[in-house]
Amino acid sequence: MKIKLVPAKVGQQLFSPNFLIQLKAETIILEVEAGQEWQTAAIKAFNQHGRVAAFRHQQREFLLVNKYWLYQVHVTSESLSAYQTALLSISRELKQAKQFKARQFTIDTQAQTSVYGILNITDDSFSDGGQYFTTEKAVARAKQMVAQGANVIELGGQSTRQSYNEISADEELRRILPVLKAIRNTIKVPIAVDTYKYKVVEGVLAAGAAIINDVKPVTVEILNAVVQANAGLIIMHTQNTTHYQDLITDIHQYFASTIQTAISAGLTRQQLMIDVGLGGDFGKTYEQEYTLLHNLDAFNDLGVATLIAPSRKGFIGKLLNLSVSERLVPTMALFANSTSLDVNFMRAHDVEAARQTLTIIDKVKRSFAY
């Protein structure tokens, strides 16, 4: 029996204006070998639970499948054994495609939504500047975040808040390296570094960092350093203007082009992650930020891991008139929305709250107790 994935985008109306079916973030299309008996009573009963829906169009047979069910599929009904093997094969293909790899680490992006913990070793970051400005406090916080459920720890020595103060690469390394070296062998999750300076990239990769989060357009030398280290790379969208011909299309094209550049340099899709770049410093207006949050699933077809970074940011405060310290609950609401749109990593200051929020949403998405 043959089954193959059919490329499709979220929101796409299937094949013809006469169809009312539209894809959701959790739905994938499979084309099955013509002539199979997919419309048996057993299949129909099974489909009533929303796991698999079968339909025919222009002499072709298709299934709509909830990918989270497929990902954990354990087909037990004897009446469904005809396509059990084929579905399991697709499930294995899906699992292989949905992994993020950085050096020795592999993160399964479909098993759960990951918490990407922020640890700023700065004195001027907008949210936690000064709180972890010593090596001792930063190391303690890193261990605490892992205990609370962080899947990645990101170290930042250079603030990129609005009107931030530029520091030298040497000063940035002076802040980051002692913490990185202290935790690299004591925590069992990848360590990322938020930087856009080549000298810092070179230094932290030599010290064991697994991921580089570059908040500026990636340069050839940084890209080559990541390739040589077999590390992971986060590509963030940023530009110097808030003008777009079409917001979603323009950003999608930017990612597609940059991803291809990274692949041509020697990285795989599994080593890449994208971030739409929320924040006024990254070329988005207040309304554009909320439009992006509404359309995050538009970037899932790029075939790389996705990250969102709204934690305590200004567009939350502007809408709700809240100070930075009061933005926890709305941040969690944005994480819940982003998870429902199939974003893989949530960049968070509040790791414990984020893990609890994502555990609940993941359970809802992956529950099939019929």
C-alpha positions as CSV (number, residue, x, y, z in Angstrom):
1,M,0.0,0.0,0.0
2,K,1.3,3.5,-0.9
3,I,0.7,6.7,0.9
4,K,2.5,10.0,0.3
5,L,2.4,13.5,1.8
6,V,0.8,16.2,-0.3
7,P,2.3,19.7,0.1
8,A,-0.3,22.2,1.4
9,K,-0.5,25.3,3.4
10,V,-2.6,26.1,6.5
11,G,-5.9,27.8,5.4
12,Q,-5.7,26.4,1.9
13,Q,-9.0,25.5,0.4
14,L,-8.6,22.0,-1.1
15,F,-8.4,21.6,-4.8
16,S,-11.6,23.3,-5.9
17,P,-14.0,26.1,-4.8
18,N,-16.6,23.4,-4.4
19,F,-14.8,22.0,-1.4
20,L,-15.5,23.5,2.0
21,I,-12.6,21.8,3.8
22,Q,-9.8,24.1,4.9
23,L,-6.6,23.0,6.5
24,K,-5.8,23.7,10.1
25,A,-2.3,23.8,11.7
26,E,-2.6,20.2,12.9
27,T,-3.9,18.7,9.6
28,I,-1.8,17.1,6.8
29,I,-3.0,15.7,3.5
30,L,-2.0,12.2,2.4
31,E,-2.7,10.8,-1.1
32,V,-3.4,7.1,-1.1
33,E,-3.1,4.5,-3.8
34,A,-6.2,4.6,-6.1
35,G,-8.6,1.7,-5.8
36,Q,-8.2,1.0,-2.0
37,E,-11.3,0.5,0.0
38,W,-11.1,3.6,2.3
39,Q,-14.8,4.0,2.7
40,T,-15.6,0.8,4.7
41,A,-17.8,0.9,7.7
42,A,-14.8,0.5,10.0
43,I,-13.0,3.4,8.4
44,K,-16.1,5.6,8.6
45,A,-16.5,4.9,12.3
46,F,-12.8,5.6,12.9
47,N,-13.1,8.9,11.0
48,Q,-16.0,10.1,13.1
49,H,-13.4,10.7,15.8
50,G,-11.6,13.3,13.7
51,R,-8.4,11.4,13.4
52,V,-8.6,10.5,9.7
53,A,-11.0,11.8,7.1
54,A,-11.2,10.2,3.6
55,F,-12.4,11.9,0.4
56,R,-12.1,11.4,-3.4
57,H,-11.4,14.1,-6.0
58,Q,-10.9,13.6,-9.8
59,Q,-10.3,9.9,-9.5
60,R,-7.7,10.4,-6.7
61,E,-8.0,9.3,-3.1
62,F,-7.0,11.4,-0.2
63,L,-6.9,11.3,3.6
64,L,-6.9,14.3,6.0
65,V,-5.0,13.3,9.1
66,N,-4.4,15.0,12.5
67,K,-0.6,15.0,12.5
68,Y,-0.4,14.8,16.3
69,W,-2.4,11.6,16.3
70,L,-0.3,10.3,13.4
71,Y,2.8,11.2,15.3
72,Q,1.8,8.9,18.2
73,V,-0.1,6.5,16.1
74,H,-0.6,3.0,17.4
75,V,-3.3,1.6,15.2
76,T,-4.8,-1.4,16.9
77,S,-8.1,-2.1,15.2
78,E,-7.8,-5.3,13.1
79,S,-10.2,-3.8,10.5
80,L,-7.7,-1.0,9.9
81,S,-4.6,-3.1,9.4
82,A,-4.7,-2.5,5.6
83,Y,-3.1,0.9,6.0
84,Q,-1.5,0.6,9.5
85,T,1.9,-0.1,8.0
86,A,1.7,2.8,5.6
87,L,0.6,5.2,8.3
88,L,3.4,4.2,10.5
89,S,5.8,4.8,7.6
90,I,4.5,8.3,7.2
91,S,4.7,8.8,11.0
92,R,8.4,7.9,10.9
93,E,8.9,10.3,8.0
94,L,7.2,13.0,10.0
95,K,9.3,12.4,13.1
96,Q,12.5,12.6,11.1
97,A,11.5,15.8,9.4
98,K,10.5,17.5,12.6
99,Q,13.7,17.5,14.6
100,F,15.9,20.4,15.5
101,K,19.6,19.5,15.7
102,A,22.5,21.5,17.2
103,R,25.8,19.7,17.7
104,Q,25.1,16.7,19.9
105,F,21.6,17.7,20.7
106,T,18.4,16.6,19.0
107,I,15.1,18.2,20.0
108,D,11.8,16.5,18.8
109,T,9.7,19.5,17.9
110,Q,6.5,17.5,17.6
111,A,6.6,15.6,20.9
112,Q,6.1,18.8,22.9
113,T,6.4,22.6,22.5
114,S,9.8,23.6,23.8
115,V,10.6,26.4,26.3
116,Y,13.5,28.5,25.2
117,G,14.8,30.1,28.4
118,I,16.2,33.6,28.3
119,L,19.2,34.4,30.6
120,N,20.5,38.0,30.1
121,I,23.9,38.6,31.7
122,T,23.4,42.3,31.2
123,D,22.8,45.4,33.3
124,D,20.3,47.1,30.8
125,S,18.0,44.4,29.3
126,F,14.4,45.6,29.4
127,S,13.0,42.8,31.5
128,D,15.7,41.2,33.7
129,G,18.7,43.6,33.3
130,G,20.9,43.4,36.3
131,Q,19.3,40.4,37.9
132,Y,21.9,37.9,36.7
133,F,24.8,40.2,36.1
134,T,27.3,38.1,38.1
135,T,28.5,34.7,37.1
136,E,27.2,33.1,40.3
137,K,23.7,34.4,39.9
138,A,23.6,33.5,36.2
139,V,24.8,30.0,36.8
140,A,22.2,29.5,39.5
141,R,19.5,30.8,37.3
142,A,20.5,28.6,34.4
143,K,20.2,25.5,36.6
144,Q,16.9,26.7,38.0
145,M,15.5,27.2,34.5
146,V,16.5,23.7,33.5
147,A,14.8,22.3,36.6
148,Q,11.7,24.3,35.7
149,G,11.5,22.7,32.3
150,A,13.6,24.8,29.9
151,N,14.6,22.8,26.7
152,V,17.2,25.4,25.7
153,I,19.1,28.1,27.8
154,E,20.0,31.2,25.9
155,L,22.8,33.5,27.2
156,G,22.8,37.1,26.2
157,G,25.6,39.6,27.0
158,Q,24.5,42.4,24.7
159,S,21.0,44.0,25.2
160,T,19.0,44.7,22.0
161,R,16.3,46.7,23.7
162,Q,15.3,50.0,22.2
163,S,18.1,52.6,22.5
164,Y,20.5,49.9,23.8
165,N,24.1,50.6,24.5
166,E,26.6,48.9,22.2
167,I,29.4,47.0,24.0
168,S,32.5,45.6,22.5
169,A,32.9,41.9,21.5
170,D,35.5,41.5,24.2
171,E,33.1,42.8,26.9
172,E,30.4,40.6,25.6
173,L,32.6,37.6,25.8
174,R,33.8,38.6,29.3
175,R,30.2,38.4,30.4
176,I,29.2,35.2,28.7
177,L,32.1,32.8,28.7
178,P,32.4,32.3,32.5
179,V,28.7,31.3,32.6
180,L,28.9,29.2,29.5
181,K,32.0,27.3,30.8
182,A,30.4,26.8,34.2
183,I,27.2,25.3,32.9
184,R,28.1,23.5,29.7
185,N,28.9,20.2,31.5
186,T,26.3,20.5,34.3
187,I,23.1,21.0,32.3
188,K,21.8,18.6,29.7
189,V,20.1,21.0,27.3
190,P,21.6,23.0,24.4
191,I,23.1,26.4,25.3
192,A,22.3,29.2,22.8
193,V,24.0,32.6,22.6
194,D,22.2,35.7,21.4
195,T,24.7,37.7,19.5
196,Y,25.4,39.3,16.1
197,K,29.2,39.8,16.5
198,Y,31.5,37.3,14.7
199,K,34.2,37.4,17.4
200,V,31.6,36.5,20.0
201,V,30.2,33.7,17.8
202,E,33.7,32.3,17.3
203,G,34.4,32.4,21.0
204,V,31.2,30.9,22.3
205,L,31.2,28.1,19.7
206,A,34.8,27.2,20.8
207,A,33.5,27.2,24.4
208,G,30.7,24.8,23.7
209,A,27.6,26.8,22.7
210,A,25.2,24.7,20.5
211,I,23.0,27.4,19.0
212,I,23.6,31.0,17.7
213,N,20.7,33.4,17.7
214,D,21.6,36.1,15.3
215,V,19.3,39.1,15.6
216,K,20.7,40.8,12.5
217,P,20.9,39.5,8.9
218,V,23.4,36.6,9.1
219,T,26.8,37.3,7.6
220,V,28.9,34.9,5.6
221,E,31.5,34.6,8.3
222,I,29.0,33.8,11.0
223,L,27.3,31.3,8.8
224,N,30.6,29.6,8.1
225,A,31.4,29.4,11.8
226,V,28.1,27.8,12.5
227,V,28.6,25.3,9.7
228,Q,32.1,24.4,10.9
229,A,30.8,23.8,14.5
230,N,27.8,21.8,13.3
231,A,25.7,24.1,15.5
232,G,22.2,25.3,15.2
233,L,21.3,28.8,13.8
234,I,18.3,31.0,14.5
235,I,17.4,33.3,11.6
236,M,15.5,36.3,12.8
237,H,13.7,38.7,10.4
238,T,14.8,42.3,10.8
239,Q,14.9,45.3,8.6
240,N,15.4,49.1,9.0
241,T,11.9,50.1,7.9
242,T,8.4,49.1,8.7
243,H,7.3,49.3,5.0
244,Y,6.3,46.1,3.3
245,Q,4.6,45.4,0.0
246,D,2.8,42.5,1.8
247,L,3.9,41.8,5.4
248,I,3.5,38.0,5.5
249,T,4.7,37.4,1.9
250,D,7.7,39.7,2.3
251,I,8.9,38.0,5.5
252,H,8.2,34.5,4.1
253,Q,10.3,35.3,1.1
254,Y,13.1,36.7,3.3
255,F,13.1,33.4,5.3
256,A,13.0,31.2,2.1
257,S,16.0,33.1,0.6
258,T,18.1,33.0,3.8
259,I,17.3,29.4,4.5
260,Q,18.5,28.5,1.0
261,T,21.7,30.5,1.6
262,A,22.3,28.6,4.8
263,I,21.7,25.3,3.1
264,S,24.0,26.2,0.3
265,A,26.7,27.0,2.9
266,G,26.4,23.6,4.5
267,L,23.6,23.6,7.1
268,T,20.6,21.3,7.0
269,R,17.0,22.4,7.5
270,Q,17.2,20.5,10.8
271,Q,19.9,22.9,12.0
272,L,17.8,26.0,11.3
273,M,15.1,27.9,13.2
274,I,13.2,31.0,12.3
275,D,11.9,34.0,14.4
276,V,9.6,36.6,12.8
277,G,11.3,39.3,14.9
278,L,8.8,41.0,17.2
279,G,9.8,44.5,18.3
280,G,10.1,48.0,17.0
281,D,13.8,47.7,16.6
282,F,13.3,44.9,14.2
283,G,11.2,46.7,11.6
284,K,7.6,46.2,12.8
285,T,4.9,48.5,13.9
286,Y,2.5,47.8,16.8
287,E,-0.3,46.6,14.4
288,Q,2.2,44.6,12.3
289,E,3.3,42.7,15.4
290,Y,-0.2,41.5,16.1
291,T,-0.8,40.7,12.5
292,L,2.3,38.4,12.6
293,L,1.0,36.8,15.7
294,H,-2.3,36.1,13.9
295,N,-0.5,34.5,10.9
296,L,2.4,32.5,12.5
297,D,1.2,29.3,10.8
298,A,2.0,30.9,7.4
299,F,5.7,30.1,7.9
300,N,5.3,26.4,8.8
301,D,5.7,25.3,5.2
302,L,9.3,26.4,5.2
303,G,10.3,23.1,6.7
304,V,12.4,24.4,9.6
305,A,11.8,24.9,13.4
306,T,9.9,28.0,14.5
307,L,10.4,30.3,17.5
308,I,8.4,33.2,18.8
309,A,9.7,35.8,21.2
310,P,6.9,38.0,22.6
311,S,7.9,37.7,26.3
312,R,6.9,40.9,28.2
313,K,7.4,43.1,25.1
314,G,6.2,46.6,24.5
315,F,3.2,45.8,22.2
316,I,1.7,43.9,25.2
317,G,2.2,46.9,27.5
318,K,0.7,49.3,24.9
319,L,-2.5,47.3,24.4
320,L,-3.1,46.6,28.1
321,N,-1.2,49.6,29.7
322,L,0.9,47.3,31.8
323,S,4.5,47.7,33.1
324,V,7.1,45.1,32.2
325,S,6.7,43.3,35.5
326,E,2.9,43.0,34.9
327,R,3.0,41.2,31.5
328,L,3.3,37.6,32.6
329,V,-0.4,36.6,32.0
330,P,-0.7,38.2,28.5
331,T,2.7,36.6,27.6
332,M,1.3,33.2,28.4
333,A,-1.8,33.9,26.3
334,L,0.5,34.7,23.4
335,F,2.4,31.4,24.0
336,A,-0.9,29.5,24.0
337,N,-2.0,31.1,20.7
338,S,1.4,30.5,19.1
339,T,1.4,26.9,20.2
340,S,-2.1,26.4,18.6
341,L,-0.5,27.8,15.4
342,D,2.2,25.1,15.6
343,V,5.2,27.3,16.7
344,N,7.8,25.0,18.1
345,F,9.8,27.1,20.6
346,M,8.6,29.8,23.0
347,R,11.4,32.2,24.1
348,A,10.5,33.0,27.7
349,H,11.8,34.9,30.7
350,D,9.3,33.0,32.9
351,V,10.2,29.4,32.4
352,E,8.1,27.8,35.0
353,A,4.9,29.6,33.9
354,A,5.7,28.9,30.3
355,R,6.2,25.2,30.9
356,Q,2.9,24.9,32.7
357,T,1.1,26.8,29.9
358,L,2.6,24.7,27.1
359,T,2.0,21.4,28.9
360,I,-1.7,22.2,29.1
361,I,-1.9,23.3,25.4
362,D,0.1,20.3,24.2
363,K,-2.1,18.0,26.1
364,V,-5.2,19.5,24.5
365,K,-3.6,19.2,21.0
366,R,-2.4,15.6,21.5
367,S,-5.4,14.0,23.2
368,F,-7.3,11.3,21.4
369,A,-9.1,9.3,24.1
370,Y,-12.1,8.2,22.1
